[in-house]
Amino acid sequence: MKKIDKTLDTIHSILIRLINTDENGIGYCYTCNDRLTFHTAQCGHYPKIPRGNMQFRWNLVIHKIQCESCNCFKDGLAEPFRDMLVFEFGHNKVSRYEINSKKPFKWFKFDKQQLLKEYRVKCRELMQDKNFEIQIP
């Protein structure tokens, strides 16, 4: 994997966990609603769109925090995850994502660099409201 992809994976995970936790780093698993902390939460993805799908790899809509049990041991709980996405974003948007995930897609290096810059800025902005510290790569 390219270095920029690894860095994007890391910053994306941080961003998802920052977005989905409060000022004290507390959030809830997207699929089972168990209480999580920023440090125990995992960046889960909608299982019907594989993590390897580059078009949606760093998408903020289909990634949410999940507990280790749901994300790893229960394979992301595809149906409850989808139900929550439909509730949050609507059936049409979720269906469009599912259809578009089957189309070929390629990132250009410049676009990855821009996304990385954008995500770093968002992380720094979100960190201003948090009562804990983390390193942003």
N, C-alpha and C positions, 0 to 999 in steps of 0.2 A: 504494500500500500504506500502511496506517496505521502511524503511528510505533510503536505498541506491537507490531505484527507484526514490524517490522524489528528492534526491540530483542529480541523473543523469538527471532527467527532467529539473531541474533548470540550471545545468551547460551546458546541451545540448542547451537549449534556449539561454543562453548567447553566446555560441559558434556560433550558427547559426546567431545571430544578429551581432556578431563581424565579421564573415566571409563576411556578406552581406552588411556591411556599410563601408564607407570610414574613413579616419583618424579623421574626425570631427563628426563621428557617423551618417552620412547621407546615406540613401539607398533608394531603390525603391521597391514598392510592386511587388512581382513576377507575379501577375495576372492582375493588373490594371495599374501598373507603377506609382502610386501616390508616391510622395516624403514622406519619413518617417525618423524619427530619431531613434537612437538605443533604446531610452526609449519608443517611441510610437509603434515601430514595434512589431509584434507578430511572434512567431515561428509557421508558418503554415506547415501543412503536406499535402502530396498528398492524397486527399480525397478517392481515390479508394483503398488505403491501410489504413485501420482504424488505428487511433493512438494507440489503444489497441493491435495491432499486435506486439508482443514482438520482433519478428525477425527484424523488421524495426523501432522500437520505437525510437532508438537513431541513426538512419541512417542519414548521412550528405547529401546524394544525394536527398532524397525525402522530405527534410525539407528546407524551404526557408522563408524569411521574407514576411509577408503579412500585409496589413492594417487591422484594426478591421472590417471594412465593408466586405471585401472579406473573411476573415478568419471566422468570427462569423456569420454575418448576411446573407452572401451568401454561407454558407457551404463550403468555400474553393475554390469555382469555379472549380470543377473537370475537366471539359474539357479544359479551358484555362491553368490550371495548367499542365495537361498532355501534351498539345501542347508545352508548354515551356520546359518541361522535355525532350520530344522527340527532340526538336530543340537543346537542350544543350547536351544530352547524347546519342541520337539515339533511334530509335524504338526498336531495339533488346534488349537493356539494360532495357528499361522501361517495355517491355513485360515480360522479365525474372523476374523482380521484382514483377510484378502483379501475375505471375504464382507461384513464390516462396512464396508469401505472404499467399497462401492457404495451405501451408505445415506446419505441427506442428513444433514448435521450443521452446526450453527452454534454458534460460540463466543459467549458473552456477555462484555462488557467486564470485568466483575468477575472472571470465571473466568480470563481472560487475565492480569489484574493479579495474581491469586493465584498462578498458575503462574510468572509472572515472579519474584515474591518467593521462591517455593519453589526455583526454579532458581538464583537468586543465592545463597541460603543454601547449597545443595549445592555450588556452585562455590567458595565461600569455605571450606567444610569440606574439600573435596578439595585446595585450594591449600595447606593446612597441611602436607600430606605431600609437597609438591613442592619440588624444588631449583631452581626457576626462578620468575620473576615474570611475571604478566600483569595487564592492566587488566580488571576486571570491570565492565561498564557498569551 
